[in-house]
Amino acid sequence: MTALESLLFPYLLNSLWQVPLVFIAAWIVARLARQLGSRMEHRVWVGALVLQAILPLCHVHLNGLWRLALAIFGSAPGGQTRVFIAAGSAATTAAVLRLPSWILPSIVLMYVCCLLYFAGRLAWSLRRTSEMRRHSTRVTLTSEQEQRLDRCSRFFRISDHAVQVASAPTLSGPVTVGIRQWTLLLPSGFLNKVQDSDLDAVFAHECAHLRRRDFVKNLFYGFITLPVAWHPLLWFTRLRLAETRELVCDAMAADAASGRENYAHSLLRLASMLSNRMAAENLHAIGIFDANVFERRIMNLTRKPFEIRGVRRLVIVAVCGAIAAVTCASALAFRMDVDTPAQKGNPKQVNVKADYLKTIHKQAPVYPVEAKKQRVQGSVVLSVIIGKDGAPIDLKVQDGPEVLRQSALDAVRQWRWQPYLLNGEPIEVKTTITVVYTLAP
């Protein structure tokens, strides 16, 4: 493999199974963490997103932790998995994935094309957002509207940052954009239709996003997940992250507005007012209706909040932490390393099962007269080293009746095998031959 292939192919290979592993663990942990509130659930999905991006990069030997994980989930053979990419038709007892020489470069090329595609989508969405912000029309707020925005800004302690308000005709709902200079973008004519109480909900929700700096975080998540942006379960993870983020902002905004129930009613009215507008696609902006959990958001706001404390909270946190630790340890322990025999040169000798060797000549053993008289039957197991020319160069008896051993050695010495090839070159082979002696009844 080339340097690029040796870097990208292991990441791609491990992300195939590590991303689903993390997603399943995160889904279980998120169900448990939901009892502790939307903030904790959101943190679970943020952690899952980061792990899905970085775990395939990690190459750490965790034999001790791995054994602990296996003690919990079951037993399996020790050691890490190594996948050898090789050409040829011979099969060894090692795990060798034999592919045509053009397959690996083609896979890496397709992967690079995917990376470029998703990187291009990210760049395009950023440019589109920037253009929409640049071509938006500055909105002059009334004194009462300015007071409402200023009150929300002070509540979330962002009053030291000037929040500009502008309108854009392509928007489906209010959004906030910007890293240092923040802009609240509203659909055209929005301020003329919205009620004052509903405007409080909009300002509170968007200020909650600004307080959390969700626009910057969203960009960060987009950049770090580019290497696994092709994976469908990564898309589901980002969706769950966006959904829980809205729940967190709703809880923050309800405190800043006129209470949870009034805030929920405002969301329903706003959704009804904006339901006939088309959403902008691939927009890297954070808005009040950018997650598909509206029903859950309303239910979460209208039900009575219940906070878990004490021992039960500690137990839930401990179980979530244990699941996360076992997941990471298992992902690292079962990591598949990719190598090619050609990179390190062929070994001097390989172990091969006798079934994989092609015998050219077999000499039948002579049944010893003494063994016939004593009615001795059984099997003689021989350890054999076959040379590059297919002839045995070393034979040792591992097991079998003493009276039959010499006969088995004399017969196998005359056997010949087709030379065993590894990467097109003959190589010494160590195998086990069993010679069976039976007497007619």
C-alpha positions as CSV (number, residue, x, y, z in Angstrom):
1,M,0.0,0.0,0.0
2,T,1.0,3.6,-0.6
3,A,1.3,6.0,2.3
4,L,-2.1,7.5,1.5
5,E,-3.7,4.1,1.3
6,S,-2.1,2.9,4.6
7,L,-3.5,6.1,6.3
8,L,-7.0,6.2,4.8
9,F,-8.0,2.5,4.4
10,P,-7.6,1.6,8.1
11,Y,-9.7,4.6,9.1
12,L,-12.4,3.6,6.6
13,L,-12.3,0.0,7.6
14,N,-12.6,0.7,11.3
15,S,-15.2,3.4,10.9
16,L,-17.5,0.9,9.2
17,W,-18.2,-0.9,12.5
18,Q,-17.0,1.6,15.2
19,V,-19.6,4.3,14.2
20,P,-22.5,1.8,14.6
21,L,-21.0,0.6,17.9
22,V,-20.8,4.1,19.3
23,F,-24.3,5.0,18.0
24,I,-25.9,1.9,19.7
25,A,-24.1,2.7,22.9
26,A,-25.1,6.4,22.7
27,W,-28.7,5.5,22.1
28,I,-28.8,3.3,25.2
29,V,-27.0,5.9,27.3
30,A,-29.2,8.7,26.0
31,R,-32.3,6.8,27.0
32,L,-30.9,6.5,30.5
33,A,-29.7,10.1,30.6
34,R,-33.1,11.5,29.4
35,Q,-34.2,11.0,33.0
36,L,-31.5,13.5,34.1
37,G,-32.7,16.2,31.7
38,S,-32.2,17.4,28.1
39,R,-28.7,18.9,28.9
40,M,-27.4,15.5,29.9
41,E,-29.0,13.8,26.9
42,H,-27.5,16.4,24.6
43,R,-24.0,15.9,26.0
44,V,-24.3,12.2,25.3
45,W,-24.9,12.8,21.6
46,V,-22.1,15.4,21.5
47,G,-19.7,12.8,23.0
48,A,-21.0,10.2,20.6
49,L,-20.4,12.5,17.6
50,V,-16.8,13.2,18.7
51,L,-16.1,9.5,19.4
52,Q,-17.4,8.5,16.0
53,A,-14.9,10.8,14.3
54,I,-11.8,10.1,16.4
55,L,-12.1,6.4,17.5
56,P,-11.1,5.1,14.0
57,L,-7.9,7.1,14.3
58,C,-6.9,5.7,17.7
59,H,-4.4,2.9,17.8
60,V,-3.9,1.9,21.4
61,H,-3.3,-1.5,22.9
62,L,-5.8,-2.0,25.6
63,N,-5.4,-5.7,26.4
64,G,-6.2,-5.3,30.1
65,L,-9.3,-3.2,29.5
66,W,-10.3,-5.4,26.7
67,R,-10.3,-8.5,29.0
68,L,-12.4,-6.5,31.4
69,A,-14.9,-5.8,28.6
70,L,-14.9,-9.4,27.5
71,A,-15.5,-10.4,31.2
72,I,-18.7,-8.4,31.0
73,F,-19.9,-9.2,27.5
74,G,-18.4,-12.6,27.0
75,S,-15.1,-14.3,26.0
76,A,-13.2,-14.2,22.8
77,P,-9.7,-15.0,21.6
78,G,-7.1,-12.4,22.7
79,G,-5.2,-10.0,20.7
80,Q,-6.0,-7.5,18.1
81,T,-7.2,-8.3,14.6
82,R,-4.8,-7.8,11.7
83,V,-6.1,-7.7,8.1
84,F,-3.5,-8.6,5.5
85,I,-4.1,-7.3,2.0
86,A,-2.3,-9.6,-0.4
87,A,-2.5,-10.8,-4.0
88,G,-2.4,-14.4,-5.2
89,S,-4.4,-17.5,-4.6
90,A,-2.7,-19.4,-1.7
91,A,-4.4,-19.5,1.6
92,T,-2.7,-19.5,5.0
93,T,-3.9,-19.9,8.5
94,A,-3.4,-16.1,9.0
95,A,-6.2,-13.7,8.2
96,V,-5.4,-12.7,4.7
97,L,-7.8,-10.7,2.6
98,R,-6.8,-11.3,-1.0
99,L,-7.8,-8.7,-3.4
100,P,-6.9,-7.7,-7.0
101,S,-4.3,-5.1,-7.0
102,W,-6.7,-2.4,-8.4
103,I,-9.3,-2.9,-5.6
104,L,-7.6,-1.1,-2.7
105,P,-6.6,2.0,-4.7
106,S,-10.1,2.2,-6.1
107,I,-11.7,2.0,-2.6
108,V,-9.3,4.7,-1.4
109,L,-10.1,6.9,-4.4
110,M,-13.8,6.5,-3.9
111,Y,-13.3,7.5,-0.2
112,V,-11.3,10.6,-1.2
113,C,-14.0,11.6,-3.6
114,C,-16.6,11.2,-0.8
115,L,-14.4,13.4,1.5
116,L,-14.2,16.0,-1.3
117,Y,-17.9,15.9,-1.9
118,F,-18.9,16.5,1.7
119,A,-16.2,19.1,2.2
120,G,-17.6,20.9,-0.9
121,R,-21.1,20.7,0.6
122,L,-19.9,22.2,3.8
123,A,-18.0,25.0,2.0
124,W,-21.1,25.6,-0.3
125,S,-23.5,25.8,2.7
126,L,-21.1,28.2,4.5
127,R,-20.9,30.4,1.4
128,R,-24.6,30.3,0.9
129,T,-25.2,31.4,4.5
130,S,-22.6,34.1,4.2
131,E,-24.3,35.4,1.0
132,M,-27.7,35.3,2.6
133,R,-26.4,37.3,5.5
134,R,-24.6,39.8,3.3
135,H,-27.7,40.4,1.1
136,S,-30.2,40.6,3.9
137,T,-32.0,43.8,4.7
138,R,-31.3,45.5,8.0
139,V,-34.5,45.8,10.1
140,T,-35.2,48.8,12.3
141,L,-36.9,47.6,15.5
142,T,-39.4,49.7,17.4
143,S,-38.4,50.9,20.8
144,E,-40.6,48.2,22.4
145,Q,-39.0,45.5,20.3
146,E,-35.6,46.8,21.1
147,Q,-36.4,46.6,24.8
148,R,-37.6,43.0,24.4
149,L,-34.4,42.0,22.6
150,D,-32.3,43.9,25.1
151,R,-34.1,42.2,28.0
152,C,-33.3,38.7,26.5
153,S,-29.7,39.7,25.8
154,R,-29.2,40.8,29.4
155,F,-30.9,37.7,30.7
156,F,-28.4,35.5,28.8
157,R,-25.5,37.8,29.6
158,I,-24.7,38.6,26.0
159,S,-25.5,42.3,26.2
160,D,-21.8,43.1,25.4
161,H,-22.3,41.7,21.9
162,A,-24.4,43.7,19.5
163,V,-27.1,41.5,17.9
164,Q,-28.1,42.9,14.5
165,V,-31.6,42.1,13.2
166,A,-32.1,41.6,9.4
167,S,-34.6,40.0,7.1
168,A,-34.1,37.5,4.2
169,P,-36.8,36.4,1.8
170,T,-35.6,32.8,1.5
171,L,-35.9,32.0,5.2
172,S,-38.5,29.6,6.6
173,G,-38.1,30.8,10.2
174,P,-35.8,32.9,12.5
175,V,-32.2,31.9,12.6
176,T,-29.0,33.2,14.1
177,V,-25.7,33.3,12.3
178,G,-22.2,34.6,12.9
179,I,-19.1,33.9,14.9
180,R,-18.0,37.2,16.3
181,Q,-20.7,39.5,14.9
182,W,-24.1,38.0,15.5
183,T,-27.1,38.5,13.2
184,L,-30.7,37.5,13.9
185,L,-32.2,36.8,10.5
186,L,-36.0,36.9,10.2
187,P,-38.3,36.0,7.3
188,S,-39.6,39.0,5.3
189,G,-42.6,40.7,7.0
190,F,-42.2,38.6,10.1
191,L,-42.2,41.5,12.6
192,N,-45.5,42.8,11.1
193,K,-47.3,39.5,11.7
194,V,-45.9,38.2,15.0
195,Q,-47.5,38.9,18.4
196,D,-45.5,40.6,21.1
197,S,-45.6,37.5,23.4
198,D,-44.4,35.3,20.5
199,L,-41.6,37.7,19.7
200,D,-40.4,37.3,23.2
201,A,-40.2,33.5,22.5
202,V,-38.3,34.1,19.3
203,F,-35.8,36.5,20.9
204,A,-35.3,34.2,23.9
205,H,-34.8,31.1,21.8
206,E,-32.3,32.8,19.5
207,C,-30.4,34.4,22.4
208,A,-30.2,30.9,24.0
209,H,-28.4,29.7,20.8
210,L,-26.1,32.7,20.9
211,R,-25.3,32.1,24.6
212,R,-24.4,28.5,23.8
213,R,-22.5,29.6,20.6
214,D,-24.3,26.9,18.7
215,F,-23.4,28.3,15.3
216,V,-19.7,27.9,16.0
217,K,-20.3,24.4,17.5
218,N,-22.3,23.4,14.5
219,L,-19.4,24.4,12.2
220,F,-17.0,22.5,14.5
221,Y,-19.1,19.3,14.3
222,G,-19.2,19.6,10.6
223,F,-15.4,19.9,10.2
224,I,-14.4,17.1,12.6
225,T,-17.0,14.6,11.2
226,L,-15.9,15.1,7.5
227,P,-13.9,11.8,7.5
228,V,-17.1,9.9,8.5
229,A,-19.7,12.2,6.9
230,W,-20.5,9.3,4.4
231,H,-21.8,7.0,7.2
232,P,-25.6,6.9,7.6
233,L,-25.4,6.4,11.3
234,L,-23.3,9.6,11.6
235,W,-26.3,11.4,10.0
236,F,-28.6,10.0,12.7
237,T,-26.2,11.0,15.4
238,R,-26.2,14.6,14.1
239,L,-30.0,14.6,13.9
240,R,-30.2,13.5,17.5
241,L,-27.7,16.1,18.5
242,A,-29.8,18.8,16.8
243,E,-33.0,17.6,18.4
244,T,-31.6,17.6,21.9
245,R,-30.0,21.0,21.3
246,E,-33.4,22.5,20.6
247,L,-34.7,20.9,23.8
248,V,-31.9,22.6,25.8
249,C,-32.6,25.9,24.1
250,D,-36.3,25.6,24.8
251,A,-35.7,25.1,28.5
252,M,-33.4,28.1,28.6
253,A,-35.8,30.3,26.6
254,A,-38.8,29.3,28.7
255,D,-37.1,30.7,31.7
256,A,-36.3,34.0,29.9
257,A,-39.8,34.3,28.4
258,S,-43.1,34.1,30.3
259,G,-42.9,30.5,31.5
260,R,-42.9,27.1,30.0
261,E,-46.7,26.9,29.2
262,N,-46.8,30.3,27.5
263,Y,-43.6,29.6,25.7
264,A,-45.1,26.4,24.3
265,H,-48.2,28.2,23.1
266,S,-46.0,30.7,21.4
267,L,-44.1,27.9,19.6
268,L,-47.4,26.5,18.4
269,R,-48.6,29.9,17.0
270,L,-45.2,30.5,15.4
271,A,-45.2,27.0,13.8
272,S,-48.7,27.7,12.4
273,M,-47.6,31.1,11.0
274,L,-44.5,29.7,9.3
275,S,-45.7,26.3,8.2
276,N,-46.4,27.4,4.6
277,R,-42.8,28.6,4.0
278,M,-40.2,26.4,2.3
279,A,-37.1,25.6,4.4
280,A,-33.7,26.6,3.0
281,E,-31.6,23.5,2.3
282,N,-28.1,22.9,3.6
283,L,-28.1,26.1,5.6
284,H,-25.5,26.2,8.4
285,A,-27.6,28.4,10.6
286,I,-29.2,27.7,14.0
287,G,-33.0,28.5,14.1
288,I,-36.0,28.0,16.2
289,F,-37.5,25.2,13.9
290,D,-34.4,23.4,12.7
291,A,-35.0,20.0,14.3
292,N,-37.8,17.5,13.6
293,V,-38.9,17.0,17.2
294,F,-41.6,19.7,17.5
295,E,-44.1,17.4,19.2
296,R,-41.6,16.2,21.8
297,R,-40.5,19.8,22.4
298,I,-44.1,20.8,23.2
299,M,-44.6,17.8,25.4
300,N,-41.4,18.5,27.2
301,L,-42.5,22.0,27.9
302,T,-46.0,21.2,29.1
303,R,-45.2,18.4,31.4
304,K,-44.2,19.0,35.0
305,P,-40.4,19.0,35.3
306,F,-39.0,16.4,37.6
307,E,-35.3,16.4,38.8
308,I,-33.7,13.2,39.9
309,R,-31.2,13.5,42.7
310,G,-29.3,11.5,45.2
311,V,-28.4,7.8,44.8
312,R,-30.6,7.3,41.8
313,R,-28.8,10.0,39.9
314,L,-25.4,8.6,40.9
315,V,-26.4,5.1,39.7
316,I,-27.6,6.4,36.3
317,V,-24.4,8.4,35.8
318,A,-22.3,5.4,36.9
319,V,-24.1,3.1,34.5
320,C,-23.8,5.6,31.6
321,G,-20.1,6.0,32.3
322,A,-19.5,2.2,32.5
323,I,-21.3,1.7,29.1
324,A,-19.2,4.5,27.6
325,A,-15.9,3.1,29.0
326,V,-16.7,-0.5,27.8
327,T,-17.7,0.8,24.3
328,C,-14.4,2.8,23.9
329,A,-12.3,-0.1,25.2
330,S,-14.0,-2.6,22.9
331,A,-13.7,-0.3,19.9
332,L,-9.9,0.0,20.5
333,A,-9.4,-3.6,21.4
334,F,-11.2,-4.9,18.3
335,R,-9.5,-2.4,16.1
336,M,-8.5,-3.9,12.7
337,D,-5.0,-3.1,11.7
338,V,-4.3,-3.3,8.0
339,D,-1.0,-4.5,6.6
340,T,0.4,-6.1,3.5
341,P,2.9,-9.0,3.6
342,A,4.8,-7.3,0.8
343,Q,5.5,-4.3,3.0
344,K,7.5,-6.3,5.6
345,G,8.8,-9.0,3.2
346,N,7.7,-12.7,3.3
347,P,8.4,-14.5,6.6
348,K,10.8,-17.4,6.6
349,Q,8.1,-19.9,7.4
350,V,4.3,-19.9,7.8
351,N,1.9,-22.3,9.5
352,V,-0.6,-23.9,7.1
353,K,-3.3,-26.5,7.6
354,A,-2.7,-29.7,5.7
355,D,-6.0,-29.3,3.9
356,Y,-4.6,-26.3,2.1
357,L,-1.6,-28.1,0.7
358,K,-1.7,-30.0,-2.6
359,T,0.0,-33.3,-2.4
360,I,1.9,-34.5,-5.6
361,H,3.1,-37.9,-4.3
362,K,2.0,-40.0,-1.4
363,Q,3.8,-43.1,-0.2
364,A,1.5,-45.5,1.7
365,P,3.0,-46.5,5.1
366,V,4.0,-50.1,5.7
367,Y,2.1,-51.6,8.6
368,P,4.7,-53.0,11.0
369,V,4.6,-56.8,11.5
370,E,5.0,-56.4,15.2
371,A,2.0,-54.0,15.4
372,K,-0.1,-56.5,13.4
373,K,0.8,-59.3,15.8
374,Q,-0.2,-57.1,18.8
375,R,-3.3,-55.8,17.0
376,V,-2.1,-52.2,17.5
377,Q,-4.1,-49.5,15.7
378,G,-4.3,-45.8,16.0
379,S,-3.0,-42.5,14.5
380,V,0.5,-41.1,14.4
381,V,0.6,-37.3,14.4
382,L,3.7,-35.8,12.8
383,S,4.9,-32.2,12.8
384,V,6.3,-31.5,9.3
385,I,8.3,-28.7,7.8
386,I,8.0,-28.6,4.0
387,G,10.8,-26.9,2.1
388,K,10.4,-24.5,-0.8
389,D,10.8,-27.4,-3.2
390,G,7.8,-29.3,-1.7
391,A,9.9,-32.0,0.0
392,P,9.9,-32.5,3.8
393,I,13.0,-31.2,5.5
394,D,12.1,-32.0,9.1
395,L,9.8,-34.5,10.7
396,K,8.9,-34.9,14.4
397,V,6.4,-37.2,16.1
398,Q,3.9,-35.4,18.2
399,D,1.7,-38.3,19.3
400,G,0.9,-41.9,18.4
401,P,1.6,-45.6,19.4
402,E,5.4,-46.2,19.7
403,V,5.3,-49.3,17.4
404,L,3.8,-47.3,14.5
405,R,5.9,-44.2,14.7
406,Q,8.9,-45.2,12.6
407,S,6.6,-46.5,9.8
408,A,4.8,-43.2,9.6
409,L,8.1,-41.3,9.5
410,D,9.5,-43.5,6.7
411,A,6.4,-43.0,4.6
412,V,6.0,-39.3,5.0
413,R,9.7,-38.7,4.2
414,Q,8.8,-39.8,0.6
415,W,5.8,-37.5,0.3
416,R,6.0,-34.5,-2.1
417,W,3.9,-31.4,-2.1
418,Q,3.4,-28.6,-4.6
419,P,5.5,-25.7,-3.5
420,Y,3.6,-23.2,-1.3
421,L,3.5,-19.7,-2.7
422,L,3.2,-16.5,-0.7
423,N,3.1,-13.3,-2.8
424,G,4.2,-15.4,-5.8
425,E,7.3,-16.8,-4.0
426,P,7.8,-20.3,-2.6
427,I,8.1,-20.4,1.2
428,E,8.7,-23.0,3.9
429,V,5.6,-24.4,5.5
430,K,5.0,-25.9,8.9
431,T,2.0,-28.3,9.1
432,T,0.7,-31.3,10.9
433,I,0.2,-34.7,9.1
434,T,-1.9,-37.5,10.7
435,V,-1.2,-41.1,9.5
436,V,-4.0,-43.5,10.4
437,Y,-3.4,-47.2,10.9
438,T,-6.3,-49.6,11.0
439,L,-6.6,-53.4,10.8
440,A,-9.3,-55.3,9.0
441,P,-11.8,-56.9,11.4
